[in-house]
Amino acid sequence: MRKSYRFLAASLIASLFSVVVFAQTTITLTGTVRNSSSKEVVPAVSVVVKGTGLGTYTNSNGEFSIKVVKLPVTLVFSSINYDNYEVTVNDASTPISVDFKSNTTMGTEVVVAATRTPTRIMESPVTIERMGPSTLHSLAAPNYYEAIANLKGVDMHTASLTFRTVTTRGFISSGNTKLNQLVDGMDNQAPGLNFAVGSVIGPSELDLDNVELLAGASSALYGSGGMNGTLLINSKNPFKYQGLSVNIKQGIMHVDNRQRSAAPYYNWDFRWAKAFSDKFAFKIAFSFIKGADWQAEDYRDKQQIGILSKVVGGNRSNDPAFNGVNIYGDETAANMGQLAQLIRDGINAGAGGALIPAANAYYSAIGNPLYPTTAQNNAFVAMFPGSAQPTVGFFLPFYLGLKNGYFPEAANVSRTGYEEKYLVDYNATNFKFNGGLHYKITPNIEASWNTYLGTGTTVYTGADRYSLRNLKIAQHKLEFKGKSWLLRGYTTQENAGDSYNASALGSFLNEAWKPSLSTANLSGSWFPQYIYAFSEGRRTAGSAISDIQLHQAARSAADVGRLLPGTSAFDAAANQIKSTPIKKGGALFLDRSDLWAAEGQLNLSDVLDFTDKLEVITGVQWKQWVMNSQGTIFADTLGNIKINEVGAYAQLRKRLFHDGLILTAAGRYDKQTNFEGHFTPRFTATIKVAKDNNIRLSYQTAYRFPTNQDQYISLVTGAGTLIGCLPQFQDYYKLSTTLPGYTAESVLKYRQTANSAVLVKAVFNPVKPETVNSYEIGYRGIIQKKLLVDGYLYYSKYKDFLATIGVAQTKTGNVQELLSPLTTTNVSYKQNADVTVSAVGWGIGAEYQFIRGFNFYGNVYYDELQNVPAGFVSFFNAPKYRWNLGLRNDNVYHNIGFNVVVKWQDNNFYEGTFVSGTLPYFTWVDAQVTYRPAHSKSTWRIGGSNIGNSYYRTGYGSPAVGGVYYVSYGYNIF
């Protein structure tokens, strides 16, 4: 305790001394830093007065200015990819000129994500990937977020032009909840959607400093969600990176007119930052992206019940129950025979039970003809009073169809759907703004306020396809940061804008035009009209026409007057549905959920007078989600739902045997509103086998609380009903009482056999957090100063694996309703697997510095999931094998450079709630050529993503992605 008091007193005295020193007369030192070989100015160079905390950075012109109290002083100049340089200044009258020598030595990067403190990447105790300024300046991709897919062990799901999801160690899906994404320390997930919305919000391209990616379990330091990794995106500090920067990128998409006509692609970036003296600095930056999105146009047939689905043969011409992958509204289906029986019996009951006996007697009397004539039918109708004759006439086709076997036994019929391109807004846009005010209270204490705004239109693939129109997210952060501590508070504000469920839109368009089945208006309902036309077609044509021809005729009859895309009636109905909340029969979902968070971290080593061989870090975090969907997504019709989460962590790092062995031990405890507290430890060892050659060993654990959606969702979609995994939802939806759910597998058997004995009731178990224990060995080393190699091998065990389970529920309690999709409610929710699921994988990457500045680089990696129980959707959708191979030279001839990357992935069975099936392997190439005119701040680029324009998909339901080609001009990019 006395040591703590001495530390606080010393800190206070030091702060007061700093104020006194700065109040004295100062001497201003100025100068310029240039590259020793090219003589180009070098911006963002750190300039520090040796032995003090005083420092500054060179601006975009390589110039610096720093105030000192007395001379002589020694200035230390440092920057990544340059040798440190020291100069002693005795005279302030002459500007200082520094020739900075380039340093291409490998492994000099410093990372923070691995231990929450600056660490040489060569000494990282866990697998980590990094993209620093030198990498970001020569990307072979349209933007940095796409380039993350080139890193070792990384997979990316592309749901649209501006919605991409990063993951590691498998579990690929659109909107990954098993990987944390932090932007400048802030949780970047949308509070209501519960996953990071790609790069819709965050720093602009020009304001990006670096990207760090932890592969694998990382909850010990970063909390819930770090099951398979943590991505840290860090923006530029305005004190370090100053000046005006602009980058204008113009491109073209759909050059082959395969999906749509050739269309322009825009990507504009702007940044301005300035430091006023050494005290105050600000920055503003924005980014604008616009393009004609790729269209999801998989029109193959799928068989689906709830979340269980597979691609099958067939199309609308030969399958009456056709359910297209990217066609919506055709999910509504019924069995003709079963529905005909319900309609027949309903009409008969409405007539006092007299119609069926009368019809039996009449047709028996005339010999029970298989195909009665119209005259015979008219004679029967004439037996009833005039007011009853329309009802009797409508009754007969259902009666005769059942009596004479007109309906095939497995005659399932689906409604005619709408292709996605008529329902989704493909005008992809993304506008981002971020700005900050930074103030140095003392040379070592910096206060800052930063705001990040993002808005746009994109498409997301989940259980359905969602058109996220005019989505808006804002983040605001106040932070105080010292040499060994930080305090930050931030909030995330989400507004779904005009977003809607495209699958629901297709279904509700059909219902708005003509109901599928209305007991109040049977003759005006689609399915009764279809069955009526089919039965009458068989009666009048006999056996001279096939069932398929009858189906086509029946569909044409039922679809007369159908709303057609491009008409004013279609547009008016679609706009009405898109603006009506889901709970009220529309497709709109309202979401204005918020996240409030606070965090503090302290390096105790200074406080407790530890030596520099022992480092102790502690931290605490608090989060509160305020769910507000007005009942359109969550069960929050009675008011906002609040979920609190608190956590604390500590890490000890000890250096032994002259840094030959570095041991770390970390642990974290978290507690959330609906779940018990959870502790996650991590133990690592870094063993130095030679200079810049280290072996790393780690045991890491991670966990994931069920997401807010997993807990509280209450959403009716085109495919069924999604409900929360908390016990109260079982009661609310009567699954635990009068309307039990039956397993999807058993319902499929029931529909095939009509034997109710095969039905199996689903058993609900209280849900708990999912956990993983991961064991890993890795190596990172530099061989002969030219070859950098990094590899890993891991084995992970998942316990209480959270997976989506689908059940079928009757509407009234009569199990016969399960025979027809039209009278069945498909319900899905999260459950824990009762077996341990294991994953194994490995990866190796290398970079070789060849002659004349050529760099070869590449990686290959493998992941596999084992022991997944039947019926669970794991979302482990990674191909077993993937590789990336690249060649780069930043100045191959007269300031002309290039970068090219070839990427390949194997076939993989993609499993999801949208649809499951095998995706084919693909190869694609990204390339870029750069020209930087000498003694100029200009940068010209020409490049392309997927330059072979070979369309590929990374997930079912999502579009096949083609090429993007662009040219760009950048000013003052650093």
Disulfide bonds with the S-S distance in Angstrom:
none
